[in-house]
Amino acid sequence: MSLVERLRVLPDPRRRRGVRHPFVAVLLVAASAVAAGARSYAAVGQWSANAPQQALARLGARVVGVPGVRVAPGTATIRRIAGLLCPGGLAGLTGADPPAAEPVAVGGKAARGSRQGELPAARLLAAMTGDGRTATQLRVPDKTNEITEPFSSRL
């Protein structure tokens, strides 16, 4: 499947009220910024703000006003949607895998500040490359560890 097809099948995690930007457009703007070299949310937001109208039109950004001006999502919107959708980043959505010869380390941690009342903290399992990039990350049920998770199929 193409990237756009992969993104269209994802459920929008936002509430309907107050939604201004199309879900797929926000993700495509973020992925385009990363492909153009953005390495932080601030850089992604800057790329988004400076993107030409033609690029925003092809990415599906929302139209405002009669002249049909395209408005790109802001840094906060991109960060919020990316965090709701994929805690490990866009790597799982884009199909980006670390090169086969590159070693990958796998480890699990309890997410700090995620405990709510009697509910235990969220446990995350991540795969990282040798240079510190997170290849993918997923939430695992309580009382599991790296050995019992079918993690290798996601790399």
DSSP file with accessible surface (Angstrom, degrees, kcal/mol):
  #  RESIDUE AA STRUCTURE BP1 BP2  ACC     N-H-->O    O-->H-N    N-H-->O    O-->H-N    TCO  KAPPA ALPHA  PHI   PSI    X-CA   Y-CA   Z-CA
    1    1 A M              0   0  147      0, 0.0     2,-0.0     0, 0.0     0, 0.0   0.000 360.0 360.0 360.0 148.4    0.0    0.0    0.0
    2    2 A S     >  -     0   0   58      1,-0.1     4,-2.3     4,-0.0     5,-0.2  -0.300 360.0-104.2 -75.6 167.7    1.1    3.6   -0.6
    3    3 A L  H  > S+     0   0   59      1,-0.2     4,-2.4     2,-0.2     5,-0.2   0.919 121.7  51.5 -60.9 -42.7    1.7    5.9    2.3
    4    4 A V  H  > S+     0   0   45      1,-0.2     4,-2.2     2,-0.2    -1,-0.2   0.921 110.0  49.6 -62.8 -40.9   -1.6    7.8    1.6
    5    5 A E  H  > S+     0   0   98      1,-0.2     4,-1.1     2,-0.2    -1,-0.2   0.899 110.4  50.8 -64.8 -39.7   -3.5    4.5    1.6
    6    6 A R  H  < S+     0   0   91     -4,-2.3     4,-0.4     1,-0.2     3,-0.3   0.906 112.3  46.9 -62.7 -41.7   -1.9    3.4    4.9
    7    7 A L  H >< S+     0   0    4     -4,-2.4     3,-0.9     1,-0.2    -2,-0.2   0.851 105.4  59.2 -71.4 -33.2   -2.9    6.7    6.5
    8    8 A R  H 3< S+     0   0  177     -4,-2.2    -1,-0.2     1,-0.2    -2,-0.2   0.775 101.4  54.7 -67.6 -26.4   -6.4    6.7    5.2
    9    9 A V  T 3< S+     0   0  105     -4,-1.1    -1,-0.2    -3,-0.3    -2,-0.2   0.630  87.4  99.8 -83.6 -10.1   -7.2    3.4    7.0
   10   10 A L  S <  S-     0   0   46     -3,-0.9     2,-0.2    -4,-0.4    14,-0.1  -0.507  79.6-117.4 -75.1 140.4   -6.1    4.8   10.4
   11   11 A P        -     0   0  101      0, 0.0    -1,-0.1     0, 0.0    -2,-0.1  -0.554  26.8-115.9 -75.8 140.0   -8.9    5.9   12.7
   12   12 A D        -     0   0   66     -2,-0.2    69,-0.0     1,-0.1    12,-0.0  -0.650  22.2-158.6 -75.2 117.6   -8.7    9.6   13.6
   13   13 A P        +     0   0   56      0, 0.0    -1,-0.1     0, 0.0     2,-0.1   0.562  60.5  97.3 -79.0  -2.5   -8.1    9.7   17.4
   14   14 A R  S    S-     0   0   47      1,-0.1     2,-0.2     2,-0.0    -2,-0.1  -0.421  80.1-109.5 -84.9 157.8   -9.5   13.3   17.8
   15   15 A R        -     0   0  218      2,-0.2    -1,-0.1    -2,-0.1     4,-0.1  -0.529  29.0-120.7 -76.4 153.5  -12.9   14.3   18.9
   16   16 A R  S >  S+     0   0  237     -2,-0.2     3,-1.4     2,-0.1     2,-0.3   0.841  88.3  90.6 -66.7 -32.2  -15.1   15.7   16.1
   17   17 A R  T 3  S+     0   0  232      1,-0.2    -2,-0.2     0, 0.0     0, 0.0  -0.468  98.4   8.0 -70.9 128.7  -15.6   19.0   17.9
   18   18 A G  T 3  S+     0   0   69     -2,-0.3     2,-0.4     1,-0.3    -1,-0.2   0.508  82.8 149.8  85.0   3.9  -13.0   21.6   17.0
   19   19 A V    <   +     0   0   58     -3,-1.4    -1,-0.3     1,-0.2    -3,-0.0  -0.583   9.5 163.2 -73.4 124.1  -11.2   19.7   14.2
   20   20 A R        +     0   0  176     -2,-0.4    -1,-0.2     1,-0.2    -2,-0.0   0.718  55.9  53.0-109.2 -35.5   -9.8   22.2   11.7
   21   21 A H  S    S-     0   0   19     40,-0.1    -1,-0.2    41,-0.1    40,-0.1  -0.870  88.9-106.0-108.9 140.3   -7.3   20.2    9.7
   22   22 A P     >  -     0   0   59      0, 0.0     4,-2.0     0, 0.0     5,-0.2  -0.355  28.9-128.6 -60.9 139.4   -7.9   16.9    7.9
   23   23 A F  H  > S+     0   0   18      1,-0.2     4,-1.9     2,-0.2     5,-0.2   0.928 106.3  45.4 -56.7 -52.0   -6.3   14.0    9.7
   24   24 A V  H  > S+     0   0   31      1,-0.2     4,-2.7     2,-0.2    -1,-0.2   0.891 109.8  56.4 -64.8 -35.8   -4.4   12.6    6.7
   25   25 A A  H  > S+     0   0    4     35,-0.2     4,-2.5     2,-0.2    -1,-0.2   0.909 105.4  51.0 -63.4 -41.3   -3.2   16.1    5.7
   26   26 A V  H  X S+     0   0    1     -4,-2.0     4,-2.2     1,-0.2    -1,-0.2   0.939 113.0  45.7 -61.8 -45.1   -1.6   16.7    9.1
   27   27 A L  H  X S+     0   0    4     -4,-1.9     4,-2.7     1,-0.2    -2,-0.2   0.894 112.6  50.3 -66.8 -38.6    0.2   13.4    8.9
   28   28 A L  H  X S+     0   0   19     -4,-2.7     4,-2.5     2,-0.2    -1,-0.2   0.892 109.6  50.7 -67.5 -38.1    1.3   14.0    5.3
   29   29 A V  H  X S+     0   0    0     -4,-2.5     4,-2.3    -5,-0.2    -2,-0.2   0.940 112.8  46.9 -63.0 -44.0    2.6   17.4    6.1
   30   30 A A  H  X S+     0   0    7     -4,-2.2     4,-2.3    -5,-0.2    -2,-0.2   0.931 113.2  47.7 -64.0 -44.8    4.6   16.0    9.0
   31   31 A A  H  X S+     0   0   15     -4,-2.7     4,-2.5     1,-0.2    -1,-0.2   0.896 111.8  50.9 -64.7 -37.8    6.0   13.1    6.9
   32   32 A S  H  X S+     0   0   36     -4,-2.5     4,-1.7     2,-0.2    -1,-0.2   0.900 109.5  50.3 -65.6 -41.0    6.9   15.6    4.1
   33   33 A A  H  <>S+     0   0    0     -4,-2.3     5,-2.6     2,-0.2     4,-0.3   0.923 111.5  47.8 -64.0 -41.7    8.8   17.8    6.6
   34   34 A V  H ><5S+     0   0   59     -4,-2.3     3,-1.5     1,-0.2    -2,-0.2   0.920 110.7  51.5 -65.3 -41.1   10.7   14.8    8.0
   35   35 A A  H 3<5S+     0   0   90     -4,-2.5    -1,-0.2     1,-0.3    -2,-0.2   0.829 106.6  55.4 -64.7 -28.0   11.5   13.7    4.5
   36   36 A A  T 3<5S-     0   0   67     -4,-1.7    -1,-0.3    -5,-0.2    -2,-0.2   0.477 133.2 -88.5 -83.5  -3.4   12.8   17.2    3.8
   37   37 A G  T < 5S+     0   0   39     -3,-1.5    -3,-0.2     1,-0.3     2,-0.2   0.444  73.2 150.4 115.1   1.8   15.2   17.0    6.7
   38   38 A A      < +     0   0   12     -5,-2.6    -1,-0.3    -6,-0.2     3,-0.1  -0.485  16.5 178.5 -68.5 133.2   13.2   18.2    9.7
   39   39 A R        +     0   0  196     -2,-0.2     2,-0.3     1,-0.0    -1,-0.1   0.312  60.0  38.8-119.6   4.8   14.4   16.5   12.9
   40   40 A S  S  > S-     0   0   64      1,-0.1     4,-2.4     0, 0.0     5,-0.2  -0.958  84.3-107.2-146.3 165.8   12.2   18.1   15.6
   41   41 A Y  H  > S+     0   0   82     -2,-0.3     4,-2.7     1,-0.2     5,-0.2   0.874 120.7  55.1 -64.1 -35.1    8.7   19.3   16.0
   42   42 A A  H  > S+     0   0   64      2,-0.2     4,-2.3     1,-0.2    -1,-0.2   0.923 109.4  46.4 -62.9 -41.7    9.8   22.9   15.8
   43   43 A A  H  > S+     0   0   27      2,-0.2     4,-2.5     1,-0.2    -2,-0.2   0.888 111.7  51.5 -68.0 -37.0   11.5   22.1   12.5
   44   44 A V  H  X S+     0   0    8     -4,-2.4     4,-2.6     2,-0.2    -2,-0.2   0.930 111.2  48.0 -64.4 -43.9    8.4   20.3   11.2
   45   45 A G  H  X S+     0   0    6     -4,-2.7     4,-2.4     2,-0.2    -2,-0.2   0.895 111.3  50.3 -64.1 -37.7    6.2   23.3   12.2
   46   46 A Q  H  X S+     0   0  131     -4,-2.3     4,-1.7     2,-0.2    -2,-0.2   0.921 111.1  48.3 -66.8 -42.7    8.6   25.7   10.5
   47   47 A W  H  X S+     0   0   75     -4,-2.5     4,-0.6     1,-0.2    -2,-0.2   0.929 111.8  50.9 -61.5 -42.9    8.5   23.6    7.3
   48   48 A S  H >< S+     0   0    1     -4,-2.6     3,-0.8     1,-0.2    -2,-0.2   0.912 109.9  48.9 -61.0 -43.8    4.7   23.5    7.5
   49   49 A A  H 3< S+     0   0   78     -4,-2.4    -1,-0.2     1,-0.2    -2,-0.2   0.810 117.1  41.9 -67.3 -29.6    4.5   27.3    7.9
   50   50 A N  H 3< S+     0   0  120     -4,-1.7    -1,-0.2    -5,-0.2    -2,-0.2   0.360  84.2 124.4 -99.5   3.1    6.8   27.9    4.9
   51   51 A A    <<  -     0   0   11     -3,-0.8    21,-0.1    -4,-0.6    -3,-0.0  -0.395  66.6-110.8 -66.1 139.9    5.4   25.2    2.6
   52   52 A P     >  -     0   0   83      0, 0.0     4,-2.3     0, 0.0     3,-0.2  -0.295  23.9-112.8 -68.5 156.7    4.3   26.6   -0.8
   53   53 A Q  H  > S+     0   0   89      1,-0.2     4,-2.3     2,-0.2     5,-0.2   0.859 116.2  56.1 -58.2 -38.2    0.6   26.6   -1.7
   54   54 A Q  H  > S+     0   0  165      2,-0.2     4,-2.1     1,-0.2    -1,-0.2   0.909 108.5  47.1 -63.0 -42.1    1.0   23.9   -4.4
   55   55 A A  H  > S+     0   0   30     -3,-0.2     4,-1.9     2,-0.2    -2,-0.2   0.927 112.0  49.9 -65.2 -43.4    2.6   21.5   -1.9
   56   56 A L  H  X>S+     0   0    4     -4,-2.3     5,-2.7     1,-0.2     4,-0.7   0.876 109.4  52.6 -63.5 -35.7   -0.1   22.2    0.7
   57   57 A A  H ><5S+     0   0   41     -4,-2.3     3,-0.8     1,-0.2    -1,-0.2   0.923 109.9  47.5 -65.1 -42.9   -2.8   21.6   -2.0
   58   58 A R  H 3<5S+     0   0  224     -4,-2.1    -1,-0.2     1,-0.2    -2,-0.2   0.819 111.5  51.5 -68.4 -29.1   -1.2   18.2   -2.9
   59   59 A L  H 3<5S-     0   0   26     -4,-1.9    -1,-0.2    -5,-0.2   -31,-0.2   0.542 117.2-113.2 -84.9  -8.3   -1.0   17.2    0.7
   60   60 A G  T <<5 +     0   0   33     -3,-0.8   -35,-0.2    -4,-0.7    -3,-0.2   0.742  50.1 173.3  87.3  24.4   -4.7   18.0    1.3
   61   61 A A      < -     0   0    1     -5,-2.7    -1,-0.2   -36,-0.1    11,-0.1  -0.260  41.3 -88.9 -63.6 154.9   -4.3   21.0    3.6
   62   62 A R  E     -A   71   0A  75      9,-0.7     9,-2.4     8,-0.1     2,-0.4  -0.274  36.0-128.3 -69.8 152.0   -7.5   22.9    4.5
   63   63 A V  E     -A   70   0A  76      7,-0.2     2,-0.4    -3,-0.1     7,-0.2  -0.825  22.1-166.7-102.2 135.5   -8.8   25.7    2.3
   64   64 A V  E   > -A   69   0A  58      5,-2.9     5,-1.3    -2,-0.4     4,-0.3  -0.980  46.1  -8.1-125.6 133.1   -9.7   29.0    3.9
   65   65 A G  T > 5S-     0   0   57     -2,-0.4     3,-0.7     3,-0.2     0, 0.0   0.069  90.9 -62.9  79.1 174.0  -11.7   31.9    2.4
   66   66 A V  T 3 5S+     0   0  148      1,-0.2    -1,-0.1     2,-0.1    -3,-0.0   0.894 126.0  58.7 -68.0 -40.6  -12.9   32.6   -1.1
   67   67 A P  T 3 5S-     0   0  115      0, 0.0    -1,-0.2     0, 0.0    -2,-0.1   0.650 110.4-118.3 -71.2  -6.4   -9.5   32.8   -2.9
   68   68 A G  T < 5 +     0   0   31     -3,-0.7     2,-0.3    -4,-0.3    -3,-0.2   0.868  43.5 179.8  77.9  39.2   -8.8   29.2   -1.8
   69   69 A V  E   < -A   64   0A  70     -5,-1.3    -5,-2.9    -6,-0.1     2,-0.4  -0.533  23.1-132.3 -74.6 132.9   -5.7   29.9    0.4
   70   70 A R  E     -A   63   0A  69     -2,-0.3     2,-0.5    -7,-0.2    -7,-0.2  -0.706  16.1-156.6 -87.5 137.4   -4.3   26.7    1.9
   71   71 A V  E     -A   62   0A  49     -9,-2.4    -9,-0.7    -2,-0.4   -22,-0.1  -0.963   8.4-143.5-118.1 125.4   -3.5   26.8    5.6
   72   72 A A        -     0   0   20     -2,-0.5     2,-0.1   -24,-0.2   -46,-0.1  -0.524  27.2-101.1 -83.9 151.5   -1.0   24.4    7.1
   73   73 A P        -     0   0    3      0, 0.0    -1,-0.1     0, 0.0     2,-0.1  -0.402  41.3-118.1 -68.4 149.6   -1.4   22.8   10.5
   74   74 A G     >  -     0   0   38     -2,-0.1     4,-2.3     1,-0.1     5,-0.2  -0.257  26.5 -97.8 -83.3 174.2    0.7   24.4   13.3
   75   75 A T  H  > S+     0   0   50      1,-0.2     4,-2.7     2,-0.2     5,-0.2   0.907 122.1  51.6 -59.2 -44.5    3.4   22.8   15.4
   76   76 A A  H  > S+     0   0   61      1,-0.2     4,-2.6     2,-0.2    -1,-0.2   0.904 109.9  49.4 -64.1 -39.7    1.1   22.1   18.3
   77   77 A T  H  > S+     0   0   28      2,-0.2     4,-2.5     1,-0.2     5,-0.3   0.936 112.7  47.0 -64.5 -45.2   -1.4   20.3   16.1
   78   78 A I  H  X S+     0   0    4     -4,-2.3     4,-2.5     1,-0.2     5,-0.2   0.934 113.9  47.7 -63.3 -44.7    1.2   18.1   14.5
   79   79 A R  H  X S+     0   0  133     -4,-2.7     4,-2.3    -5,-0.2    -2,-0.2   0.927 112.8  48.9 -62.8 -43.5    2.7   17.2   17.8
   80   80 A R  H  X S+     0   0  141     -4,-2.6     4,-2.1    -5,-0.2    -2,-0.2   0.939 114.5  43.6 -64.0 -46.1   -0.7   16.4   19.4
   81   81 A I  H  X S+     0   0    0     -4,-2.5     4,-2.3     2,-0.2     5,-0.3   0.923 113.7  50.3 -69.2 -41.3   -1.8   14.2   16.5
   82   82 A A  H  X S+     0   0    9     -4,-2.5     4,-2.4    -5,-0.3     7,-0.3   0.910 112.0  49.0 -62.8 -39.7    1.5   12.4   16.2
   83   83 A G  H  < S+     0   0   45     -4,-2.3    -1,-0.2    -5,-0.2    -2,-0.2   0.873 113.1  46.5 -67.8 -37.0    1.5   11.7   19.9
   84   84 A L  H  < S+     0   0   99     -4,-2.1    -2,-0.2    -5,-0.2    -1,-0.2   0.872 120.4  38.7 -70.2 -36.6   -2.1   10.4   19.9
   85   85 A L  H  < S+     0   0   38     -4,-2.3    -2,-0.2     1,-0.2    -3,-0.2   0.932 129.8   6.7 -83.8 -49.6   -1.5    8.2   16.9
   86   86 A C    ><  -     0   0   25     -4,-2.4     3,-2.1    -5,-0.3    -1,-0.2  -0.834  50.7-167.4-145.0  99.2    1.9    6.7   17.2
   87   87 A P  T 3  S+     0   0   82      0, 0.0    -1,-0.1     0, 0.0    51,-0.1   0.777  92.7  57.2 -60.7 -23.6    4.1    7.2   20.3
   88   88 A G  T 3  S-     0   0   15     49,-0.4     3,-0.4     1,-0.3     2,-0.2   0.458 113.4-116.2 -85.7  -0.6    7.1    5.8   18.4
   89   89 A G    <   -     0   0   24     -3,-2.1     3,-0.5    -7,-0.3    -1,-0.3  -0.559  49.6 -45.0  99.2-164.9    6.8    8.5   15.7
   90   90 A L  S  > S+     0   0   33      1,-0.2     4,-2.4    -2,-0.2     6,-0.3   0.440 105.9  96.4 -87.8   0.4    6.1    8.1   12.0
   91   91 A A  H  >>S+     0   0   25     -3,-0.4     5,-1.3     1,-0.2     4,-1.0   0.910  85.1  47.8 -60.6 -42.4    8.5    5.2   11.4
   92   92 A G  H  45S+     0   0   47     -3,-0.5    -1,-0.2     1,-0.2    -2,-0.1   0.849 114.2  47.0 -67.8 -31.5    5.7    2.6   11.7
   93   93 A L  H  45S+     0   0   23     -4,-0.3    -2,-0.2     1,-0.2    -1,-0.2   0.874 114.3  44.6 -77.1 -37.9    3.4    4.5    9.3
   94   94 A T  H  <5S-     0   0   59     -4,-2.4    -1,-0.2     2,-0.1    -2,-0.2   0.591 106.7-121.6 -84.6 -10.3    5.9    5.2    6.6
   95   95 A G  T  <5 +     0   0   32     -4,-1.0     2,-0.5     1,-0.3    -3,-0.2   0.678  53.4 161.8  78.1  16.8    7.3    1.7    6.6
   96   96 A A      < -     0   0   54     -5,-1.3    -1,-0.3    -6,-0.3    -2,-0.1  -0.591  13.0-179.2 -75.6 120.8   10.8    3.0    7.5
   97   97 A D        -     0   0  103     -2,-0.5     3,-0.1    -3,-0.1    58,-0.1  -0.896  32.6-104.9-116.5 149.4   12.9    0.2    8.8
   98   98 A P        -     0   0   22      0, 0.0     6,-0.0     0, 0.0    30,-0.0  -0.401  55.3 -84.3 -66.2 151.8   16.5    0.4   10.0
   99   99 A P    >   -     0   0   80      0, 0.0     3,-1.2     0, 0.0     0, 0.0  -0.214  38.1-116.8 -56.8 150.8   19.0   -1.2    7.5
  100  100 A A  T 3  S+     0   0  112      1,-0.3     0, 0.0    -3,-0.1     0, 0.0   0.818 112.7  51.5 -62.3 -32.6   19.4   -5.0    7.8
  101  101 A A  T 3  S+     0   0  103      2,-0.1    -1,-0.3     0, 0.0     0, 0.0   0.625  89.6  96.3 -81.1 -11.7   23.1   -4.8    8.8
  102  102 A E  S <  S-     0   0   45     -3,-1.2     2,-0.1     1,-0.1     0, 0.0  -0.631  79.3-120.2 -83.0 131.4   22.5   -2.2   11.6
  103  103 A P        -     0   0   96      0, 0.0    27,-0.8     0, 0.0     2,-0.4  -0.391  24.2-154.4 -70.0 148.0   22.1   -3.7   15.1
  104  104 A V  E     -B  129   0B  51     25,-0.2     2,-0.4    26,-0.1    25,-0.2  -0.990   0.6-153.4-126.3 130.0   18.8   -3.0   16.9
  105  105 A A  E     -B  128   0B  66     23,-3.1    23,-3.0    -2,-0.4     2,-0.4  -0.841   8.6-157.0-102.2 140.6   18.5   -3.0   20.7
  106  106 A V  E     +B  127   0B  63     -2,-0.4     2,-0.3    21,-0.2    21,-0.2  -0.954  21.8 155.6-119.7 134.3   15.1   -3.8   22.3
  107  107 A G  E     -B  126   0B  36     19,-2.2    19,-2.8    -2,-0.4     2,-0.3  -0.992  26.8-139.7-154.6 158.2   14.1   -2.7   25.8
  108  108 A G  E     +B  125   0B  25     -2,-0.3     2,-0.3    17,-0.2    17,-0.2  -0.913  19.1 172.4-124.6 148.8   11.0   -2.0   27.9
  109  109 A K  E     -B  124   0B 165     15,-2.3    15,-3.1    -2,-0.3     2,-0.5  -0.983  35.4-112.7-146.6 156.0   10.1    0.7   30.4
  110  110 A A  E     -B  123   0B  53     -2,-0.3     2,-0.4    13,-0.2    13,-0.2  -0.800  43.5-114.9 -87.7 130.6    7.2    1.9   32.4
  111  111 A A    >   -     0   0   28     11,-3.6     3,-1.6    -2,-0.5    11,-0.3  -0.556  30.5-121.4 -71.6 122.3    6.2    5.4   31.1
  112  112 A R  T 3  S+     0   0  249     -2,-0.4    -1,-0.1     1,-0.2    -3,-0.0  -0.381  92.3  13.0 -65.9 133.1    6.7    7.9   33.9
  113  113 A G  T 3  S+     0   0   79     -2,-0.1    -1,-0.2     1,-0.1    -2,-0.1   0.536  94.8 108.3  81.4   7.2    3.6    9.8   34.9
  114  114 A S    <   +     0   0   36     -3,-1.6     2,-0.3     8,-0.1    -2,-0.1   0.512  44.8 108.4 -95.5  -4.0    1.2    7.5   33.1
  115  115 A R        -     0   0  168     -4,-0.2     2,-0.5     6,-0.1     6,-0.1  -0.553  49.3-167.8 -74.6 134.5   -0.2    5.8   36.2
  116  116 A Q  B >   -D  119   0C 138      3,-0.8     3,-2.3    -2,-0.3     2,-0.2  -0.921  50.8 -62.8-128.9 106.5   -3.8    6.9   36.9
  117  117 A G  T 3  S-     0   0   61     -2,-0.5    -2,-0.0     1,-0.3    -1,-0.0  -0.359 121.3  -8.1  60.4-120.9   -5.3    6.0   40.3
  118  118 A E  T 3  S+     0   0  181     -2,-0.2    -1,-0.3    -3,-0.1    -3,-0.0   0.594 112.5 102.3 -84.3 -12.0   -5.4    2.3   40.7
  119  119 A L  B <  S-D  116   0C 109     -3,-2.3    -3,-0.8     1,-0.1     3,-0.1  -0.539  75.9-120.1 -73.5 137.0   -4.4    1.7   37.1
  120  120 A P        -     0   0   65      0, 0.0    -4,-0.2     0, 0.0    -1,-0.1  -0.248  37.4 -83.8 -72.4 165.8   -0.7    0.7   36.6
  121  121 A A        -     0   0   27     -6,-0.1     2,-0.2     1,-0.1    -6,-0.1  -0.285  51.5 -95.6 -66.7 151.4    1.7    2.7   34.5
  122  122 A A        -     0   0    9    -11,-0.3   -11,-3.6    -3,-0.1     2,-0.5  -0.499  36.3-143.9 -69.1 135.0    1.8    2.2   30.8
  123  123 A R  E     -BC 110 140B  88     17,-0.6    17,-2.5   -13,-0.2     2,-0.4  -0.905  16.7-165.7-106.2 127.0    4.6   -0.2   29.7
  124  124 A L  E     -BC 109 139B  39    -15,-3.1   -15,-2.3    -2,-0.5     2,-0.5  -0.899  10.9-158.8-116.5 141.8    6.3    0.5   26.5
  125  125 A L  E     -BC 108 138B   4     13,-2.9    13,-2.5    -2,-0.4     2,-0.3  -0.975  19.6-177.0-117.7 127.4    8.6   -1.7   24.4
  126  126 A A  E     -BC 107 137B  20    -19,-2.8   -19,-2.2    -2,-0.5     2,-0.5  -0.934  22.5-148.3-129.3 151.0   10.9    0.0   22.0
  127  127 A A  E     -BC 106 136B   0      9,-2.5     8,-2.7    -2,-0.3     9,-1.2  -0.984  23.5-171.9-115.4 125.9   13.5   -0.9   19.3
  128  128 A M  E     -BC 105 134B  75    -23,-3.0   -23,-3.1    -2,-0.5     6,-0.2  -0.932  17.4-129.8-122.7 144.6   16.4    1.5   18.9
  129  129 A T  E >   -B  104   0B  10      4,-2.8     3,-1.8    -2,-0.4   -25,-0.2  -0.313  38.3 -96.2 -80.8 172.2   19.2    1.6   16.4
  130  130 A G  T 3  S+     0   0   65    -27,-0.8   -26,-0.1     1,-0.3    -1,-0.1   0.762 122.9  54.4 -63.1 -25.9   22.9    1.9   17.3
  131  131 A D  T 3  S-     0   0  103      2,-0.1    -1,-0.3     1,-0.0    -2,-0.0   0.285 124.0 -98.0 -95.3  12.0   22.9    5.7   16.8
  132  132 A G  S <  S+     0   0   46     -3,-1.8     2,-0.3     1,-0.3    -2,-0.1   0.488  75.4 140.1  93.3   3.7   19.9    6.2   19.2
  133  133 A R        -     0   0  131      1,-0.1    -4,-2.8     2,-0.0     2,-0.7  -0.620  53.6-124.8 -81.6 139.9   17.0    6.5   16.8
  134  134 A T  E     -C  128   0B  59     -2,-0.3    -6,-0.3    -6,-0.2   -43,-0.2  -0.733  22.7-172.7 -84.1 116.9   13.8    4.8   17.8
  135  135 A A  E     -     0   0B  13     -8,-2.7     2,-0.3    -2,-0.7    -1,-0.2   0.912  67.8 -23.8 -75.5 -43.6   12.8    2.4   15.0
  136  136 A T  E     -C  127   0B  21     -9,-1.2    -9,-2.5   -45,-0.1    -1,-0.3  -0.979  56.6-161.8-162.7 160.9    9.4    1.6   16.5
  137  137 A Q  E     +C  126   0B  46     -2,-0.3   -49,-0.4   -11,-0.2     2,-0.3  -0.991  10.3 178.1-148.8 141.9    7.6    1.6   19.9
  138  138 A L  E     -C  125   0B  19    -13,-2.5   -13,-2.9    -2,-0.3     2,-0.4  -0.986  31.0-112.1-146.0 155.8    4.5   -0.1   21.1
  139  139 A R  E     -C  124   0B 164     -2,-0.3   -15,-0.2   -15,-0.2   -17,-0.0  -0.721  33.9-161.7 -86.4 135.2    2.5   -0.4   24.3
  140  140 A V  E     -C  123   0B  13    -17,-2.5   -17,-0.6    -2,-0.4     3,-0.1  -0.848  23.5-100.8-116.7 153.4    2.5   -3.9   25.8
  141  141 A P    >   -     0   0   81      0, 0.0     3,-0.6     0, 0.0    -1,-0.1  -0.248  50.3 -87.1 -65.2 160.6    0.1   -5.4   28.4
  142  142 A D  T 3  S+     0   0   73      1,-0.2     3,-0.1   -22,-0.0   -20,-0.0  -0.242 109.6  31.6 -63.1 157.8    1.1   -5.6   32.0
  143  143 A K  T 3  S+     0   0  207      1,-0.2     2,-0.3    -3,-0.1    -1,-0.2   0.805  96.4 109.6  64.5  29.7    3.1   -8.6   33.2
  144  144 A T    <   -     0   0   34     -3,-0.6     2,-0.3    -4,-0.1    -1,-0.2  -0.849  45.6-165.0-123.9 169.9    4.9   -9.2   29.9
  145  145 A N     >  -     0   0   76     -2,-0.3     4,-0.9    -3,-0.1     3,-0.4  -0.840  41.6 -83.4-143.1-176.6    8.5   -8.7   28.8
  146  146 A E  T  4 S+     0   0   87     -2,-0.3     3,-0.3     1,-0.2     5,-0.3   0.818 119.8  58.8 -62.1 -31.9   10.6   -8.5   25.7
  147  147 A I  T  4 S+     0   0  149      1,-0.2    -1,-0.2     3,-0.1     4,-0.1   0.895 107.4  43.9 -69.9 -36.5   10.9  -12.2   25.3
  148  148 A T  T  4 S+     0   0   93     -3,-0.4    -1,-0.2     2,-0.1    -2,-0.2   0.607  93.4  94.6 -87.5 -10.3    7.1  -12.9   25.0
  149  149 A E  S  < S-     0   0   41     -4,-0.9     2,-2.2    -3,-0.3     3,-0.4  -0.658  75.6-132.8 -85.5 134.9    6.3  -10.1   22.7
  150  150 A P        +     0   0   83      0, 0.0     3,-0.3     0, 0.0     4,-0.2  -0.417  57.7 140.9 -79.4  65.1    6.1  -10.8   18.9
  151  151 A F    >   +     0   0   10     -2,-2.2     3,-1.8    -5,-0.3     4,-0.4   0.808  50.8  69.6 -82.5 -31.5    8.2   -7.7   18.3
  152  152 A S  G >  S+     0   0  102     -3,-0.4     3,-1.0     1,-0.3    -1,-0.2   0.793  90.1  63.6 -63.5 -25.3   10.5   -8.9   15.5
  153  153 A S  G 3  S+     0   0   96     -3,-0.3    -1,-0.3     1,-0.2    -2,-0.1   0.722 100.1  54.4 -70.8 -18.0    7.6   -9.1   13.0
  154  154 A R  G <         0   0  141     -3,-1.8    -1,-0.2    -4,-0.2    -2,-0.2   0.511 360.0 360.0 -92.5  -7.7    7.2   -5.3   13.3
  155  155 A L    <         0   0   68     -3,-1.0   -58,-0.1    -4,-0.4   -19,-0.0  -0.542 360.0 360.0 -87.8 360.0   10.9   -4.5   12.5
